[in-house]
Amino acid sequence: MKRNFPRNLSKKAKWILIGIVTVIFDATITSILVKGGLALGLANGVAFPFAVTLNFYLNLKFTFKSWYTKQRFYLWIFIALLERLLNTALLYIIQDLLISTFQAKILASLVQSPLSFVSSQLVLKAKVAGLQKEKR
């Protein structure tokens, strides 16, 4: 039996795997910037566009196998901005537990992941009005 990774994984498993890759990518950028002297909120904001773009394209291609539209990407960014605000608030709260920025970033992302999964499905599975692919 021929196996094609990642096709043989369930949608949820692919989403989780891509999420892990994205969170590690995001946490690494944020941690490096904080260690370099940037304030936590600013570092989290600088890492955002890189992480959200990586997450969008990986989920678009591998998890939901959807098509790219500007509206879909803009909606993804808008929802990701709301999630980033939540993530930043959680990050400040969690970091007060005296754990590293990297660990706090991972934990904050885990807390917000159920919201992220639902929003990913809404945007990338085209269940939001106006994002259905037009038939020609």
N, CA, C and O atoms as CSV, one atom per row, in Angstrom:
chain,resi,resn,atom,element,x,y,z
A,1,MET,N,N,0.837,-1.185,0.000
A,1,MET,CA,C,0.000,0.000,0.000
A,1,MET,C,C,0.881,1.248,0.000
A,1,MET,O,O,1.719,1.435,0.883
A,2,LYS,N,N,0.679,2.081,-0.989
A,2,LYS,CA,C,1.462,3.308,-1.105
A,2,LYS,C,C,0.883,4.377,-0.177
A,2,LYS,O,O,-0.323,4.623,-0.152
A,3,ARG,N,N,1.763,4.988,0.565
A,3,ARG,CA,C,1.326,6.056,1.480
A,3,ARG,C,C,1.850,7.389,0.998
A,3,ARG,O,O,3.023,7.525,0.647
A,4,ASN,N,N,0.992,8.345,0.985
A,4,ASN,CA,C,1.368,9.707,0.616
A,4,ASN,C,C,1.193,10.609,1.819
A,4,ASN,O,O,0.070,10.956,2.186
A,5,PHE,N,N,2.296,10.988,2.431
A,5,PHE,CA,C,2.216,11.928,3.531
A,5,PHE,C,C,2.084,13.310,2.924
A,5,PHE,O,O,2.830,13.582,1.984
A,6,PRO,N,N,1.252,14.176,3.339
A,6,PRO,CA,C,0.364,14.088,4.488
A,6,PRO,C,C,-1.059,13.652,4.136
A,6,PRO,O,O,-1.955,13.792,4.969
A,7,ARG,N,N,-1.294,13.133,2.941
A,7,ARG,CA,C,-2.652,12.778,2.531
A,7,ARG,C,C,-3.304,11.727,3.417
A,7,ARG,O,O,-4.527,11.706,3.547
A,8,ASN,N,N,-2.513,10.861,4.025
A,8,ASN,CA,C,-3.091,9.788,4.822
A,8,ASN,C,C,-3.462,10.228,6.240
A,8,ASN,O,O,-3.948,9.412,7.024
A,9,LEU,N,N,-3.248,11.469,6.577
A,9,LEU,CA,C,-3.627,11.991,7.892
A,9,LEU,C,C,-5.027,12.592,7.824
A,9,LEU,O,O,-5.444,13.084,6.775
A,10,SER,N,N,-5.754,12.553,8.943
A,10,SER,CA,C,-7.069,13.196,8.998
A,10,SER,C,C,-6.895,14.713,8.964
A,10,SER,O,O,-5.808,15.234,9.213
A,11,LYS,N,N,-7.980,15.405,8.652
A,11,LYS,CA,C,-7.959,16.862,8.613
A,11,LYS,C,C,-7.521,17.453,9.950
A,11,LYS,O,O,-6.705,18.373,10.005
A,12,LYS,N,N,-8.077,16.908,11.015
A,12,LYS,CA,C,-7.749,17.418,12.345
A,12,LYS,C,C,-6.273,17.184,12.670
A,12,LYS,O,O,-5.620,18.050,13.252
A,13,ALA,N,N,-5.749,16.018,12.296
A,13,ALA,CA,C,-4.336,15.713,12.548
A,13,ALA,C,C,-3.427,16.649,11.752
A,13,ALA,O,O,-2.408,17.113,12.265
A,14,LYS,N,N,-3.794,16.927,10.503
A,14,LYS,CA,C,-3.009,17.860,9.685
A,14,LYS,C,C,-3.041,19.257,10.291
A,14,LYS,O,O,-2.019,19.940,10.359
A,15,TRP,N,N,-4.239,19.677,10.735
A,15,TRP,CA,C,-4.377,21.002,11.337
A,15,TRP,C,C,-3.511,21.108,12.591
A,15,TRP,O,O,-2.854,22.124,12.817
A,16,ILE,N,N,-3.515,20.060,13.397
A,16,ILE,CA,C,-2.701,20.052,14.627
A,16,ILE,C,C,-1.220,20.093,14.285
A,16,ILE,O,O,-0.467,20.852,14.896
A,17,LEU,N,N,-0.791,19.289,13.318
A,17,LEU,CA,C,0.616,19.266,12.914
A,17,LEU,C,C,1.062,20.623,12.375
A,17,LEU,O,O,2.132,21.117,12.733
A,18,ILE,N,N,0.249,21.217,11.522
A,18,ILE,CA,C,0.568,22.547,10.991
A,18,ILE,C,C,0.561,23.579,12.111
A,18,ILE,O,O,1.399,24.480,12.130
A,19,GLY,N,N,-0.373,23.454,13.036
A,19,GLY,CA,C,-0.418,24.362,14.185
A,19,GLY,C,C,0.837,24.269,15.033
A,19,GLY,O,O,1.366,25.287,15.479
A,20,ILE,N,N,1.313,23.055,15.255
A,20,ILE,CA,C,2.537,22.866,16.041
A,20,ILE,C,C,3.721,23.527,15.342
A,20,ILE,O,O,4.510,24.231,15.972
A,21,VAL,N,N,3.839,23.294,14.038
A,21,VAL,CA,C,4.924,23.910,13.269
A,21,VAL,C,C,4.838,25.430,13.353
A,21,VAL,O,O,5.848,26.101,13.563
A,22,THR,N,N,3.640,25.969,13.190
A,22,THR,CA,C,3.450,27.420,13.212
A,22,THR,C,C,3.729,28.003,14.591
A,22,THR,O,O,4.367,29.051,14.699
A,23,VAL,N,N,3.262,27.342,15.645
A,23,VAL,CA,C,3.481,27.848,17.005
A,23,VAL,C,C,4.973,27.835,17.349
A,23,VAL,O,O,5.479,28.780,17.955
A,24,ILE,N,N,5.671,26.773,16.966
A,24,ILE,CA,C,7.116,26.721,17.229
A,24,ILE,C,C,7.827,27.830,16.447
A,24,ILE,O,O,8.717,28.494,16.978
A,25,PHE,N,N,7.438,28.024,15.203
A,25,PHE,CA,C,7.990,29.096,14.367
A,25,PHE,C,C,7.736,30.459,15.022
A,25,PHE,O,O,8.652,31.271,15.152
A,26,ASP,N,N,6.492,30.701,15.429
A,26,ASP,CA,C,6.082,31.956,16.070
A,26,ASP,C,C,6.804,32.169,17.398
A,26,ASP,O,O,7.316,33.256,17.666
A,27,ALA,N,N,6.842,31.125,18.226
A,27,ALA,CA,C,7.493,31.226,19.535
A,27,ALA,C,C,8.991,31.472,19.401
A,27,ALA,O,O,9.582,32.201,20.197
A,28,THR,N,N,9.593,30.867,18.400
A,28,THR,CA,C,11.028,31.063,18.183
A,28,THR,C,C,11.320,32.506,17.787
A,28,THR,O,O,12.232,33.127,18.333
A,29,ILE,N,N,10.557,33.041,16.848
A,29,ILE,CA,C,10.757,34.439,16.442
A,29,ILE,C,C,10.531,35.374,17.632
A,29,ILE,O,O,11.341,36.266,17.886
A,30,THR,N,N,9.426,35.169,18.361
A,30,THR,CA,C,9.115,36.019,19.516
A,30,THR,C,C,10.228,35.949,20.556
A,30,THR,O,O,10.662,36.983,21.064
A,31,SER,N,N,10.693,34.749,20.879
A,31,SER,CA,C,11.743,34.573,21.891
A,31,SER,C,C,13.050,35.240,21.477
A,31,SER,O,O,13.701,35.897,22.289
A,32,ILE,N,N,13.428,35.072,20.221
A,32,ILE,CA,C,14.669,35.692,19.730
A,32,ILE,C,C,14.584,37.210,19.837
A,32,ILE,O,O,15.538,37.866,20.254
A,33,LEU,N,N,13.436,37.760,19.460
A,33,LEU,CA,C,13.275,39.220,19.522
A,33,LEU,C,C,13.279,39.728,20.964
A,33,LEU,O,O,13.845,40.786,21.239
A,34,VAL,N,N,12.658,38.993,21.887
A,34,VAL,CA,C,12.652,39.384,23.306
A,34,VAL,C,C,14.074,39.310,23.867
A,34,VAL,O,O,14.511,40.214,24.580
A,35,LYS,N,N,14.791,38.237,23.545
A,35,LYS,CA,C,16.187,38.122,24.012
A,35,LYS,C,C,17.070,39.204,23.416
A,35,LYS,O,O,18.083,39.587,24.002
A,36,GLY,N,N,16.676,39.695,22.246
A,36,GLY,CA,C,17.414,40.779,21.604
A,36,GLY,C,C,17.072,42.157,22.162
A,36,GLY,O,O,17.650,43.161,21.744
A,37,GLY,N,N,16.126,42.204,23.113
A,37,GLY,CA,C,15.808,43.463,23.776
A,37,GLY,C,C,14.473,44.091,23.408
A,37,GLY,O,O,14.127,45.149,23.933
A,38,LEU,N,N,13.725,43.468,22.527
A,38,LEU,CA,C,12.419,44.012,22.135
A,38,LEU,C,C,11.387,43.698,23.216
A,38,LEU,O,O,11.432,42.630,23.828
A,39,ALA,N,N,10.475,44.609,23.448
A,39,ALA,CA,C,9.404,44.386,24.427
A,39,ALA,C,C,8.542,43.208,23.966
A,39,ALA,O,O,8.387,42.969,22.768
A,40,LEU,N,N,7.989,42.483,24.926
A,40,LEU,CA,C,7.223,41.277,24.630
A,40,LEU,C,C,6.072,41.533,23.661
A,40,LEU,O,O,5.919,40.795,22.688
A,41,GLY,N,N,5.264,42.556,23.905
A,41,GLY,CA,C,4.130,42.850,23.027
A,41,GLY,C,C,4.572,43.202,21.615
A,41,GLY,O,O,3.935,42.796,20.644
A,42,LEU,N,N,5.646,43.947,21.498
A,42,LEU,CA,C,6.164,44.334,20.185
A,42,LEU,C,C,6.743,43.115,19.457
A,42,LEU,O,O,6.518,42.935,18.261
A,43,ALA,N,N,7.480,42.292,20.180
A,43,ALA,CA,C,8.045,41.075,19.585
A,43,ALA,C,C,6.934,40.149,19.094
A,43,ALA,O,O,7.036,39.556,18.020
A,44,ASN,N,N,5.888,40.033,19.883
A,44,ASN,CA,C,4.738,39.208,19.501
A,44,ASN,C,C,4.068,39.777,18.247
A,44,ASN,O,O,3.609,39.024,17.388
A,45,GLY,N,N,4.016,41.087,18.148
A,45,GLY,CA,C,3.436,41.732,16.975
A,45,GLY,C,C,4.291,41.583,15.726
A,45,GLY,O,O,3.760,41.433,14.626
A,46,VAL,N,N,5.595,41.623,15.881
A,46,VAL,CA,C,6.503,41.472,14.741
A,46,VAL,C,C,6.442,40.037,14.194
A,46,VAL,O,O,6.507,39.834,12.981
A,47,ALA,N,N,6.319,39.060,15.070
A,47,ALA,CA,C,6.271,37.657,14.648
A,47,ALA,C,C,4.946,37.322,13.954
A,47,ALA,O,O,4.876,36.386,13.159
A,48,PHE,N,N,3.917,38.082,14.256
A,48,PHE,CA,C,2.566,37.789,13.771
A,48,PHE,C,C,2.434,37.608,12.257
A,48,PHE,O,O,1.936,36.569,11.826
A,49,PRO,N,N,2.861,38.577,11.426
A,49,PRO,CA,C,2.616,38.405,9.986
A,49,PRO,C,C,3.308,37.181,9.401
A,49,PRO,O,O,2.792,36.559,8.472
A,50,PHE,N,N,4.459,36.837,9.933
A,50,PHE,CA,C,5.171,35.662,9.437
A,50,PHE,C,C,4.433,34.377,9.801
A,50,PHE,O,O,4.265,33.484,8.971
A,51,ALA,N,N,4.000,34.303,11.045
A,51,ALA,CA,C,3.312,33.098,11.520
A,51,ALA,C,C,1.945,32.931,10.859
A,51,ALA,O,O,1.581,31.824,10.463
A,52,VAL,N,N,1.194,34.012,10.740
A,52,VAL,CA,C,-0.157,33.913,10.180
A,52,VAL,C,C,-0.116,33.562,8.696
A,52,VAL,O,O,-0.970,32.819,8.213
A,53,THR,N,N,0.857,34.081,7.979
A,53,THR,CA,C,0.987,33.766,6.555
A,53,THR,C,C,1.398,32.308,6.363
A,53,THR,O,O,0.844,31.611,5.512
A,54,LEU,N,N,2.359,31.851,7.143
A,54,LEU,CA,C,2.770,30.450,7.075
A,54,LEU,C,C,1.589,29.532,7.379
A,54,LEU,O,O,1.353,28.561,6.661
A,55,ASN,N,N,0.856,29.835,8.432
A,55,ASN,CA,C,-0.291,29.012,8.841
A,55,ASN,C,C,-1.377,28.990,7.768
A,55,ASN,O,O,-1.937,27.934,7.474
A,56,PHE,N,N,-1.672,30.137,7.189
A,56,PHE,CA,C,-2.706,30.227,6.158
A,56,PHE,C,C,-2.359,29.334,4.963
A,56,PHE,O,O,-3.178,28.521,4.533
A,57,TYR,N,N,-1.165,29.486,4.439
A,57,TYR,CA,C,-0.811,28.739,3.233
A,57,TYR,C,C,-0.660,27.241,3.490
A,57,TYR,O,O,-1.043,26.434,2.643
A,58,LEU,N,N,-0.115,26.859,4.628
A,58,LEU,CA,C,0.004,25.429,4.926
A,58,LEU,C,C,-1.378,24.791,5.091
A,58,LEU,O,O,-1.630,23.703,4.574
A,59,ASN,N,N,-2.275,25.477,5.818
A,59,ASN,CA,C,-3.627,24.929,5.985
A,59,ASN,C,C,-4.405,24.939,4.678
A,59,ASN,O,O,-5.159,24.007,4.397
A,60,LEU,N,N,-4.230,25.973,3.889
A,60,LEU,CA,C,-4.908,26.059,2.601
A,60,LEU,C,C,-4.496,24.896,1.695
A,60,LEU,O,O,-5.336,24.285,1.034
A,61,LYS,N,N,-3.216,24.603,1.675
A,61,LYS,CA,C,-2.695,23.576,0.771
A,61,LYS,C,C,-2.906,22.155,1.290
A,61,LYS,O,O,-3.318,21.279,0.530
A,62,PHE,N,N,-2.629,21.913,2.570
A,62,PHE,CA,C,-2.603,20.541,3.070
A,62,PHE,C,C,-3.842,20.110,3.838
A,62,PHE,O,O,-4.259,18.956,3.731
A,63,THR,N,N,-4.440,21.011,4.612
A,63,THR,CA,C,-5.542,20.602,5.479
A,63,THR,C,C,-6.878,20.696,4.773
A,63,THR,O,O,-7.612,19.711,4.701
A,64,PHE,N,N,-7.201,21.859,4.256
A,64,PHE,CA,C,-8.532,22.090,3.709
A,64,PHE,C,C,-8.573,22.035,2.187
A,64,PHE,O,O,-9.650,22.031,1.592
A,65,LYS,N,N,-7.400,21.993,1.556
A,65,LYS,CA,C,-7.307,21.901,0.095
A,65,LYS,C,C,-8.274,22.864,-0.599
A,65,LYS,O,O,-9.033,22.488,-1.492
A,66,SER,N,N,-8.216,24.095,-0.159
A,66,SER,CA,C,-9.082,25.135,-0.702
A,66,SER,C,C,-8.320,25.949,-1.730
A,66,SER,O,O,-7.137,25.709,-1.970
A,67,TRP,N,N,-8.988,26.898,-2.327
A,67,TRP,CA,C,-8.390,27.778,-3.299
A,67,TRP,C,C,-8.136,29.124,-2.642
A,67,TRP,O,O,-8.819,29.506,-1.692
A,68,TYR,N,N,-7.147,29.835,-3.160
A,68,TYR,CA,C,-6.789,31.128,-2.628
A,68,TYR,C,C,-7.709,32.207,-3.199
A,68,TYR,O,O,-7.952,32.256,-4.404
A,69,THR,N,N,-8.214,33.064,-2.322
A,69,THR,CA,C,-8.876,34.295,-2.739
A,69,THR,C,C,-8.396,35.404,-1.807
A,69,THR,O,O,-8.035,35.146,-0.658
A,70,LYS,N,N,-8.393,36.623,-2.302
A,70,LYS,CA,C,-7.989,37.750,-1.457
A,70,LYS,C,C,-8.921,37.887,-0.265
A,70,LYS,O,O,-8.470,38.135,0.853
A,71,GLN,N,N,-10.240,37.724,-0.501
A,71,GLN,CA,C,-11.213,37.866,0.577
A,71,GLN,C,C,-10.938,36.839,1.685
A,71,GLN,O,O,-11.008,37.157,2.872
A,72,ARG,N,N,-10.630,35.625,1.282
A,72,ARG,CA,C,-10.343,34.555,2.247
A,72,ARG,C,C,-9.101,34.911,3.065
A,72,ARG,O,O,-9.088,34.737,4.284
A,73,PHE,N,N,-8.059,35.409,2.397
A,73,PHE,CA,C,-6.825,35.773,3.096
A,73,PHE,C,C,-7.055,36.947,4.039
A,73,PHE,O,O,-6.573,36.935,5.171
A,74,TYR,N,N,-7.789,37.963,3.582
A,74,TYR,CA,C,-8.067,39.126,4.435
A,74,TYR,C,C,-8.911,38.739,5.652
A,74,TYR,O,O,-8.666,39.219,6.758
A,75,LEU,N,N,-9.888,37.883,5.446
A,75,LEU,CA,C,-10.689,37.405,6.569
A,75,LEU,C,C,-9.822,36.603,7.538
A,75,LEU,O,O,-9.962,36.730,8.754
A,76,TRP,N,N,-8.936,35.785,6.999
A,76,TRP,CA,C,-8.013,35.000,7.814
A,76,TRP,C,C,-7.156,35.929,8.682
A,76,TRP,O,O,-6.969,35.686,9.874
A,77,ILE,N,N,-6.641,36.998,8.062
A,77,ILE,CA,C,-5.808,37.952,8.802
A,77,ILE,C,C,-6.623,38.654,9.883
A,77,ILE,O,O,-6.145,38.817,11.005
A,78,PHE,N,N,-7.843,39.070,9.562
A,78,PHE,CA,C,-8.699,39.739,10.541
A,78,PHE,C,C,-8.948,38.833,11.754
A,78,PHE,O,O,-8.804,39.267,12.897
A,79,ILE,N,N,-9.313,37.598,11.503
A,79,ILE,CA,C,-9.560,36.660,12.601
A,79,ILE,C,C,-8.261,36.388,13.362
A,79,ILE,O,O,-8.260,36.285,14.589
A,80,ALA,N,N,-7.171,36.273,12.627
A,80,ALA,CA,C,-5.875,36.040,13.274
A,80,ALA,C,C,-5.474,37.231,14.155
A,80,ALA,O,O,-4.853,37.042,15.201
A,81,LEU,N,N,-5.821,38.440,13.742
A,81,LEU,CA,C,-5.547,39.622,14.579
A,81,LEU,C,C,-6.304,39.538,15.909
A,81,LEU,O,O,-5.747,39.824,16.969
A,82,LEU,N,N,-7.565,39.147,15.840
A,82,LEU,CA,C,-8.346,38.981,17.069
A,82,LEU,C,C,-7.729,37.897,17.959
A,82,LEU,O,O,-7.617,38.054,19.174
A,83,GLU,N,N,-7.338,36.802,17.321
A,83,GLU,CA,C,-6.692,35.718,18.071
A,83,GLU,C,C,-5.356,36.175,18.659
A,83,GLU,O,O,-4.987,35.767,19.760
A,84,ARG,N,N,-4.628,37.031,17.916
A,84,ARG,CA,C,-3.332,37.515,18.408
A,84,ARG,C,C,-3.513,38.415,19.619
A,84,ARG,O,O,-2.684,38.402,20.529
A,85,LEU,N,N,-4.585,39.194,19.641
A,85,LEU,CA,C,-4.868,40.009,20.823
A,85,LEU,C,C,-5.105,39.115,22.037
A,85,LEU,O,O,-4.583,39.377,23.121
A,86,LEU,N,N,-5.886,38.070,21.849
A,86,LEU,CA,C,-6.112,37.101,22.917
A,86,LEU,C,C,-4.802,36.436,23.320
A,86,LEU,O,O,-4.517,36.277,24.507
A,87,ASN,N,N,-4.009,36.052,22.326
A,87,ASN,CA,C,-2.736,35.399,22.582
A,87,ASN,C,C,-1.796,36.310,23.369
A,87,ASN,O,O,-1.119,35.855,24.292
A,88,THR,N,N,-1.750,37.582,23.011
A,88,THR,CA,C,-0.869,38.529,23.698
A,88,THR,C,C,-1.306,38.720,25.151
A,88,THR,O,O,-0.469,38.751,26.052
A,89,ALA,N,N,-2.603,38.846,25.377
A,89,ALA,CA,C,-3.105,38.973,26.755
A,89,ALA,C,C,-2.749,37.731,27.566
A,89,ALA,O,O,-2.278,37.834,28.699
A,90,LEU,N,N,-2.974,36.566,26.983
A,90,LEU,CA,C,-2.623,35.321,27.670
A,90,LEU,C,C,-1.120,35.224,27.912
A,90,LEU,O,O,-0.680,34.741,28.956
A,91,LEU,N,N,-0.345,35.681,26.950
A,91,LEU,CA,C,1.107,35.638,27.071
A,91,LEU,C,C,1.598,36.456,28.257
A,91,LEU,O,O,2.469,36.008,29.002
A,92,TYR,N,N,1.047,37.652,28.437
A,92,TYR,CA,C,1.434,38.484,29.581
A,92,TYR,C,C,1.022,37.830,30.902
A,92,TYR,O,O,1.778,37.850,31.874
A,93,ILE,N,N,-0.163,37.260,30.930
A,93,ILE,CA,C,-0.640,36.598,32.150
A,93,ILE,C,C,0.214,35.382,32.472
A,93,ILE,O,O,0.652,35.205,33.609
A,94,ILE,N,N,0.449,34.549,31.473
A,94,ILE,CA,C,1.196,33.303,31.676
A,94,ILE,C,C,2.661,33.578,31.997
A,94,ILE,O,O,3.253,32.873,32.815
A,95,GLN,N,N,3.252,34.585,31.371
A,95,GLN,CA,C,4.669,34.847,31.619
A,95,GLN,C,C,4.919,35.265,33.060
A,95,GLN,O,O,6.027,35.113,33.573
A,96,ASP,N,N,3.888,35.792,33.711
A,96,ASP,CA,C,4.022,36.137,35.129
A,96,ASP,C,C,4.225,34.902,36.001
A,96,ASP,O,O,4.568,35.026,37.177
A,97,LEU,N,N,4.016,33.713,35.439
A,97,LEU,CA,C,4.254,32.476,36.175
A,97,LEU,C,C,5.742,32.143,36.235
A,97,LEU,O,O,6.129,31.079,36.717
A,98,LEU,N,N,6.572,33.063,35.743
A,98,LEU,CA,C,8.022,32.933,35.750
A,98,LEU,C,C,8.521,31.761,34.911
A,98,LEU,O,O,9.440,31.042,35.306
A,99,ILE,N,N,7.903,31.584,33.755
A,99,ILE,CA,C,8.416,30.615,32.796
A,99,ILE,C,C,8.985,31.391,31.620
A,99,ILE,O,O,8.761,32.596,31.509
A,100,SER,N,N,9.709,30.727,30.751
A,100,SER,CA,C,10.349,31.423,29.635
A,100,SER,C,C,9.314,31.951,28.643
A,100,SER,O,O,8.168,31.502,28.611
A,101,THR,N,N,9.748,32.908,27.842
A,101,THR,CA,C,8.872,33.460,26.807
A,101,THR,C,C,8.427,32.359,25.854
A,101,THR,O,O,7.262,32.309,25.459
A,102,PHE,N,N,9.351,31.478,25.484
A,102,PHE,CA,C,9.038,30.384,24.567
A,102,PHE,C,C,7.946,29.489,25.153
A,102,PHE,O,O,6.978,29.160,24.467
A,103,GLN,N,N,8.099,29.095,26.423
A,103,GLN,CA,C,7.111,28.237,27.084
A,103,GLN,C,C,5.764,28.958,27.221
A,103,GLN,O,O,4.710,28.363,27.000
A,104,ALA,N,N,5.810,30.237,27.584
A,104,ALA,CA,C,4.577,31.016,27.732
A,104,ALA,C,C,3.849,31.126,26.396
A,104,ALA,O,O,2.623,31.031,26.346
A,105,LYS,N,N,4.599,31.326,25.318
A,105,LYS,CA,C,4.017,31.438,23.989
A,105,LYS,C,C,3.338,30.131,23.579
A,105,LYS,O,O,2.240,30.148,23.022
A,106,ILE,N,N,3.983,29.009,23.853
A,106,ILE,CA,C,3.418,27.694,23.535
A,106,ILE,C,C,2.124,27.492,24.329
A,106,ILE,O,O,1.107,27.087,23.764
A,107,LEU,N,N,2.158,27.771,25.629
A,107,LEU,CA,C,0.995,27.585,26.490
A,107,LEU,C,C,-0.167,28.489,26.082
A,107,LEU,O,O,-1.314,28.045,26.047
A,108,ALA,N,N,0.122,29.744,25.775
A,108,ALA,CA,C,-0.930,30.678,25.333
A,108,ALA,C,C,-1.560,30.192,24.027
A,108,ALA,O,O,-2.773,30.297,23.843
A,109,SER,N,N,-0.753,29.673,23.143
A,109,SER,CA,C,-1.267,29.168,21.864
A,109,SER,C,C,-2.131,27.930,22.061
A,109,SER,O,O,-3.128,27.752,21.361
A,110,LEU,N,N,-1.763,27.086,22.997
A,110,LEU,CA,C,-2.573,25.904,23.287
A,110,LEU,C,C,-3.944,26.293,23.835
A,110,LEU,O,O,-4.952,25.672,23.497
A,111,VAL,N,N,-3.977,27.307,24.670
A,111,VAL,CA,C,-5.239,27.760,25.263
A,111,VAL,C,C,-6.185,28.295,24.188
A,111,VAL,O,O,-7.393,28.068,24.261
A,112,GLN,N,N,-5.655,28.993,23.206
A,112,GLN,CA,C,-6.503,29.586,22.178
A,112,GLN,C,C,-6.758,28.645,21.004
A,112,GLN,O,O,-7.519,29.003,20.105
A,113,SER,N,N,-6.160,27.469,20.975
A,113,SER,CA,C,-6.266,26.589,19.807
A,113,SER,C,C,-7.687,26.138,19.453
A,113,SER,O,O,-7.971,26.011,18.262
A,114,PRO,N,N,-8.596,25.887,20.394
A,114,PRO,CA,C,-9.958,25.525,19.966
A,114,PRO,C,C,-10.626,26.617,19.130
A,114,PRO,O,O,-11.300,26.319,18.143
A,115,LEU,N,N,-10.443,27.873,19.520
A,115,LEU,CA,C,-10.981,28.997,18.752
A,115,LEU,C,C,-10.345,29.032,17.361
A,115,LEU,O,O,-11.030,29.276,16.367
A,116,SER,N,N,-9.064,28.793,17.295
A,116,SER,CA,C,-8.351,28.798,16.014
A,116,SER,C,C,-8.858,27.705,15.081
A,116,SER,O,O,-8.999,27.930,13.879
A,117,PHE,N,N,-9.130,26.535,15.624
A,117,PHE,CA,C,-9.602,25.433,14.790
A,117,PHE,C,C,-10.953,25.761,14.165
A,117,PHE,O,O,-11.172,25.527,12.976
A,118,VAL,N,N,-11.847,26.301,14.971
A,118,VAL,CA,C,-13.182,26.656,14.470
A,118,VAL,C,C,-13.071,27.738,13.396
A,118,VAL,O,O,-13.700,27.627,12.343
A,119,SER,N,N,-12.288,28.768,13.646
A,119,SER,CA,C,-12.164,29.851,12.665
A,119,SER,C,C,-11.486,29.361,11.384
A,119,SER,O,O,-11.839,29.804,10.292
A,120,SER,N,N,-10.528,28.462,11.507
A,120,SER,CA,C,-9.866,27.894,10.327
A,120,SER,C,C,-10.870,27.173,9.440
A,120,SER,O,O,-10.869,27.333,8.220
A,121,GLN,N,N,-11.717,26.386,10.065
A,121,GLN,CA,C,-12.715,25.656,9.297
A,121,GLN,C,C,-13.693,26.605,8.617
A,121,GLN,O,O,-14.056,26.398,7.459
A,122,LEU,N,N,-14.116,27.631,9.320
A,122,LEU,CA,C,-15.066,28.579,8.743
A,122,LEU,C,C,-14.488,29.292,7.521
A,122,LEU,O,O,-15.164,29.439,6.502
A,123,VAL,N,N,-13.247,29.728,7.629
A,123,VAL,CA,C,-12.648,30.503,6.546
A,123,VAL,C,C,-12.182,29.609,5.402
A,123,VAL,O,O,-12.470,29.898,4.240
A,124,LEU,N,N,-11.478,28.543,5.705
A,124,LEU,CA,C,-10.866,27.748,4.642
A,124,LEU,C,C,-11.796,26.707,4.032
A,124,LEU,O,O,-11.525,26.203,2.942
A,125,LYS,N,N,-12.876,26.381,4.711
A,125,LYS,CA,C,-13.834,25.462,4.108
A,125,LYS,C,C,-14.955,26.224,3.420
A,125,LYS,O,O,-15.945,25.632,2.992
A,126,ALA,N,N,-14.796,27.542,3.316
A,126,ALA,CA,C,-15.725,28.413,2.591
A,126,ALA,C,C,-17.140,28.343,3.141
A,126,ALA,O,O,-18.102,28.350,2.373
A,127,LYS,N,N,-17.281,28.275,4.457
A,127,LYS,CA,C,-18.608,28.283,5.064
A,127,LYS,C,C,-19.057,29.693,5.412
A,127,LYS,O,O,-20.123,29.890,5.995
A,128,VAL,N,N,-18.247,30.657,5.055
A,128,VAL,CA,C,-18.581,32.052,5.321
A,128,VAL,C,C,-19.158,32.657,4.050
A,128,VAL,O,O,-18.614,32.467,2.962
A,129,ALA,N,N,-20.243,33.373,4.186
A,129,ALA,CA,C,-20.925,33.959,3.017
A,129,ALA,C,C,-19.949,34.773,2.171
A,129,ALA,O,O,-19.132,35.537,2.686
A,130,GLY,N,N,-20.059,34.587,0.873
A,130,GLY,CA,C,-19.225,35.352,-0.055
A,130,GLY,C,C,-17.914,34.685,-0.400
A,130,GLY,O,O,-17.189,35.180,-1.263
A,131,LEU,N,N,-17.579,33.568,0.248
A,131,LEU,CA,C,-16.302,32.924,-0.021
A,131,LEU,C,C,-16.451,31.644,-0.822
A,131,LEU,O,O,-15.470,30.935,-1.047
A,132,GLN,N,N,-17.650,31.346,-1.250
A,132,GLN,CA,C,-17.858,30.150,-2.069
A,132,GLN,C,C,-17.219,30.360,-3.436
A,132,GLN,O,O,-17.258,31.458,-3.990
A,133,LYS,N,N,-16.640,29.308,-3.964
A,133,LYS,CA,C,-16.030,29.392,-5.289
A,133,LYS,C,C,-17.137,29.513,-6.335
A,133,LYS,O,O,-18.101,28.747,-6.346
A,134,GLU,N,N,-16.966,30.488,-7.201
A,134,GLU,CA,C,-17.971,30.696,-8.229
A,134,GLU,C,C,-17.827,29.650,-9.316
A,134,GLU,O,O,-16.713,29.328,-9.730
A,135,LYS,N,N,-18.948,29.116,-9.780
A,135,LYS,CA,C,-18.938,28.159,-10.884
A,135,LYS,C,C,-18.978,28.917,-12.189
A,135,LYS,O,O,-19.694,29.908,-12.332
A,136,ARG,N,N,-18.204,28.441,-13.131
A,136,ARG,CA,C,-18.147,29.117,-14.436
A,136,ARG,C,C,-18.765,28.265,-15.473
A,136,ARG,O,O,-18.817,28.654,-16.640
